[in-house]
Amino acid sequence: MVKSEDFTQPMDAEADVRSPKKVAMLTAGGLAPCLSSAVGALITEYAVQHPTTELICYINGYKGLLLGESIKVCPAIRATAAALHQHGGSPIGNSRVKLTNIKDCLKRGLVKEGQDPQQVAADQLIADGVEVLHTIGGDDTNTAAADLAAFLQRRSGYAIRVIGLPKTIDNDVFPITQSLGAWTAAEEGARFFENVGAEATANPRMMIVHEVMGRDCGWLTAATAHKYRERLWKRPLLPHIGLHRGRLDVHAVYIPELQVDIDAEAARLKKILDEHDNVNIFISEGAGVKDIVAKMEADGKEVQRDAFGHVKLDSINPGKYFADTFSALIGAEKVLVQKSGYYARAAKANEADIDLIARSAKLAVQCACEGVSGVVALDEDAGDVLRCIEFPRIAGGKHFNTEREWFQQMLREIGQTGGAGPYPVNH
């Protein structure tokens, strides 16, 4: 096993442990149940440990940085920042902006013709006198900040410390064990399906498809199904009147990491439908996307993508695709497709996430004072130690390890064949 000291990042020779004069923070990318809490935790930590440090927040992520839009954290905000743990979303706003995508930034009016977005952002940080920038986001957000810091140093010799906090409900960033907000998203998705699942009583031979967020990683779908089943086992049931585990259980879990044998699954699900009068399917929004995109492109249809080149999943609707495919094969009388993504990702952080957020914010502020840059997170290559992970090691695209025992046990219990998919299982 790799030891944490193998990754120790030394301080700059000229750096000293001191309170920074001015600190900025921003949130970016999609929402997650950690943004509001993380902003509150950072503000509180600075207010307690470094009361003389000036704090500003850029509005709507990198958009605000490019436009020079920020708010100053006044004494009233410092005194009440802990209340942000009770809120979801981001109090300072989000946006999806790629600083190296000049064409997109120009189109959106974030820069003028002939301007380099990185230079504009760098100039703004210098003008604002920012010494430390805290970025709360996924791999794109944090690596963009690291690139910006390198750009600043290279072009103007201006040194800025960048300390990120990992935000992604997909839990798909290397080498981070647990991204902030992911635990909450799984729990909220489970709560969401407790209500949606009751719709099975609205119609005979019902098939309910619960589409969960997760473009390339099935962790959230798997964790949501697992959490739902944990909660189900704690509920009092009335089997003699139809409220039994067999009917309320999850009957299938489809994720990007596992290939699906449509015919075999259809035969299995038909038996469940015949016995229980309903079927409950949990599916990642990214499951089968490659096949769907390939078919759309073969048919000459346009596939919509965002500024980062990612397929806009809402435009291809994987949940409906699977619902239409299976319903015809199993003889479902009614099909309901429900998405928990926006419900789950906008929730306030739960206790487990708040604890990890608080510990992460404390270390992030310490790193800011010590002159260390990176992403503060649990490092799976260092025995899950909470530390400042070096930016070059941060990367997206981490797949869910389908050989995890809790996941394999769940598949066995619901009667679904499961094993390693087309991806390595040591991720």
N, C-alpha and C positions, 0 to 999 in steps of 0.2 A: 504494500500500500504506500502511496506517496504521502510524505509527511508535510505538514503545513509549513514547516520552516524552509522546505525546498523552494517555496514560492515567496519567501519574505522579500518585500519590496523596500529597498533602502530609501531613506529620505535624501533629498538633495543636500549636497555638502553645505550649501549656504542657508538651508532651511532651518528655522528654529521653531520650537513649540510655543506658539503664541496665539492670541485671539486675532482672527482676521478682521480687518477694518470694515470690509464690505463683502457680503455674501448674497448671491442671487440663486433662485431656484425656479424650476419650471417642470411642468408635467406634459407629457406628449404621447401620441399614439392613441389607441383605443382606451376606453375606461376599464378600470379594474377596481375591486373593493378594497383598495389600499391607498388610493391617491389622496383623498381628503385626510385620512389618518396619517399618512406619511408627511404631508405638508404640516399638519398640526404637531406631529412629533418633532420635526426638525425645528420649527419655530420655538416650541417649548424648550427643547434642549439648548438652543442658543440663548434663549431668554434667561435660563437658570445658570448655565455655565459661562456664558460670555455676553453679559447684558449690554456691553458697549458696542458690540458688533452691529453694524447697520445691515438690515435685511430688505431685499426687494424681491418681488415675484413677477416674472414675465408672464403677461396675459396670453392665454391660448398657445402655450408652448413656443416652438421656434418661430411661429408667426409673430408673436409679440416681440421676440428678440429682434427680428428683422425690421419691424416697424417701430421699434423703440417704445413699446407700450408696456409699462410696468406699474406696479403699485408698491408703495413703501409700507413695510410692516410697522405700524404705529404701536405705541404702548398698549392701546386698547386691544389690538389684535394679539399681541404677545400674552396679555393677561388672560385671554379667553380661548387661546388656540386649542386647548385640550378638548373643547367642545366639538372640534372637527372629527373626533373619533366616532361621533354619533351621526355622521353624515356620509352619504355615498357620493359618487361623482368626483369632480375636482373643483374646489372653490376658485381656482385660478385659471380654469379652462384648458382645453386640449386642442390639438390640431395635428394633422398628418402632413408634415413638411419635410422634404428631403433637401438638405442644403446643397447637395451636388447636382440636383435636378434643376438646372438653370431655366429650362424651358417652362417647367411647371410653376416655378416661383414667379417668373415673368408673367405668365398667363393669369395668375391669381393676384397680380398687383402687389406682390411682396417686395419686388425689386424693380428697378428701372432698366430700360434697354442699355446694355453694355456693362451692367453691374454684375459682379460675382457674389452670389448669396453668402458664401463663406466670408468674403471680405467685408460685406455689409454687417454680418453678425459679429465679426471680430472687432470692427470699428465701434459697434455699439457697446460691446463689453468694455473696451478701453475707455470710451466716453463716460460710461457709468462707473468706472473705477472698480470693477468687480475683480476680486482676488480669488474667490471660490465660487464655482458653479455646481449646484446640486441638480442632477437630472433624474427625474422619476419616470421610468419608461422601460420599454423592452430593449432588445439587442440593438435595433435600429437607432433608437433614441440615445442610448448610452455610447455606442460606437461613434455616432455622429458628433457627440460632444467631445469625445477623445480626439477625433479628427480635427475638430475646430480648435482645440487647445494646441495641437501640433501645428496647425496652420498659423495660429497666433505667434507661437514661438519662432517658427521658421521665417515668417514675413516681417515681424516687428520686434522680435526678441521679448515680447510681453509674456511673462510666465503666469499661467492661471492653473489653479488646481481644480480638477473635475472629479467629483465623487458621485457616482450614480447609485440609485436604488432600483432593484429589478422588479418591474411590473409586467406581468403577463399571466392571465388566467389559464393560458395553454400550458404553462409550466414547461416551456420548450427551449430554454436557453442553456447552452454549455458554459461553464461546468457547474451551473447552479442547481443545487438539490431541490430547493423549494422557492419559487417566485412568490413575491408578496401578492396577496389577494386570491391566490388559487384555492386555498382551503375554503375560504368564504364562498367563492363561486360554486364550488362543488356542493356545499351545504345548501346554498340558496337554490341551485338547480334541483336538488332533491325535494326541497320544500315546494317548489313550483309544481313538480310532477305529482305530489300528493293530491293536489286539487285537480290537475288535469286528468290523472288516472281515474278519478271518479266519473269522468265522462263515459267510461265504458258501460255504465248502467243506463245511458241515454238511448242505446240502440243495440239490437241483437247483432252478433257476429261483427264486433267492433275491432278495428285495428288502430292503435294510437302510436304515432311516431313522435318521439321526443328528440328534436334536433338540438344538439349541444354545440357550443362553439369549440373550435379546434381545427385549424386549417390543415396542418401536417402532423399534428401530435394528438393522440387519442387519450392522453392522461386525463383531461377534464371530463370527458364522457365516461371513462372507466371509473374515475373517482366519484362522479355524480351518481352513477348506477350503484356503486358500492355504498355510498352514504345513504341513498334512498332505501336500500335493503336493510341497512343497519337501523334506520328509523322505523321501517315497517315491522321489524321483529319486536320492537318495543311497544307497538300499538296493540291495544286489545282487539281481538278479532272475533267474529261470530261465524264460524264455518258452516253451521247448520242453516244459516240464512244466506249463504253465498259469499260472505266476507272472509275469505281464506287466503292463505299465502299463494297458493297455486294461481289464483286469479289476479291477485294484486301485484305479484312479483314482476321483475324484469324478465322478459322472455328472450331477448336478444340484445347484444351489444356489438355494434359495428363501428370500427375505427380505422383510420388510414393505414395503420401498421399491419392489419390482418386482411387477407384476401377472403372474399365471400363466395362460397359455392351457392349460387342463387337457387339451383334446382334442389340441392340437398336441404338448404335452409327452408325453402318453400314447403317441402314435404314435412319437415319437423314442425314448422309453425302452423301448418294446417291441422295437425293432430292437436296442438295446443288450443287452437281456435275451436275445433270440434268439441273439445272437452270443457273448456272454460268460457266459451262464448266471447272471448276477447284475447287480444295479443298486444303486449307492450314492448315496443322497440326503442332502444336508446341508440342514437347514431351521431357520430361526429359530423359537423358541417363539411369537413374535408374528405369524408369517406367517399371513395369512388369518383372524386373530382377529375382526376386525370382521364378516366374513361369518358366522363360526361363532356369535358372540354374537347377531347379528341373527336367525339361524335359531332359536336356543334361545329367545329372547324371543318370537318369533312362535309357537313351539310351547307357550308358557306356562311354560317352565322357568325356574327361578331362576338368576341369574348371580351367583356369589359374588364379593365385592369386599373389599379390605383397608381399613385405616383411612384410607388416602390416596385411596380411591375407585378404585384400580386393580383390574382384573379378576384374580382368582386363576387364573393360567394352568393350574395343575395340575388345576383343576376342569373345564376344557374340553378339554384334551389335543389341541393342534393337530397334533402328530406323528402320532397315531393317526388323526386325521381325514384327513390327506393320505395316510397309508398305506392306509387302507380305500378311499379314492377311487381311487388309482392301481392298487392290486393287482388290482382287478376289471377294470380297463381294459387292463392289459398282460399279464394271465395269469400272475401270480406264484404259485408253488406254496406258498411260505412267506414270511411277512413278519416282520421283526424291527425293533422300534422301541426305540432306546436313547438315553438322555439323559445327556449328559456334564456338565451344569450343576453338580451338587453335587460331582462329582469335581474339576472344574476350579477352581471358585471357592474351595475350601478348601485349595488347594495353597499351598506356600511360594513366595515371590516368586523369579523367575529373576534372572539376573545383570543383564539390561537394566533390569528394574523396580527392583532394589535400587539400582542406580546413580542412577536418577531419583528414587527415594524419598530417598536420602541427600542429594542436592542440594536437594530440596524441603524436607526437614527443616531443613537448614542455613539456608536463606532464611527459613523460617517462624520460627525462633528469632530471627533477626536482626530480622524485622518485629515480633516481640513486644517486643523491646527498644527499637525505634524508635517504637512507638506506632501502627503501621499495621495496619489490619484488612483482611481479604479472603481470597481463596482462592489459595494458592500453586500455580501450574500453568503449563504452557506455553501462552502466549496466542497463538492463531492469528491474531488481529487485529493482533498486534504482531510478526509475523515469527517466531512460535514461540519467543519469548523467555520464559525462566522468570522470572516476576514475580508480585507479589501482585495478583491480579485483583479489581477492585472488586465487591462483592456485588451491586449493582444489575444488573450485566452477566451474572451467573450465572443460567442457566436450563436446565431439562431439555428433552427432546424433540428433540435434534439428530439428524437422520437421516444415514445413511451416504450419502456421495456415490458413487453407482453409476457415475459416469463416470471414476472413478480408473482409470488405465491398467492397473495390475496386476490389477484386478478384471475389466475388460473383456477383457483378454488371457486370463484364466482361463476366462471364459465362451466365448470363441472356441475355445479349445483343447478344451473338453469338448463343444462343439457346441451350446451353449445360447444362444438368442437373448436378448440382454440390452441394456438401455438405460435411459434415465431413466424412472422410474416416475411416480406421481402427485405426487411431492414435488419441490420445487426442488433442483437439484443443487449449488447454491453453499453448502450447509451444511457 
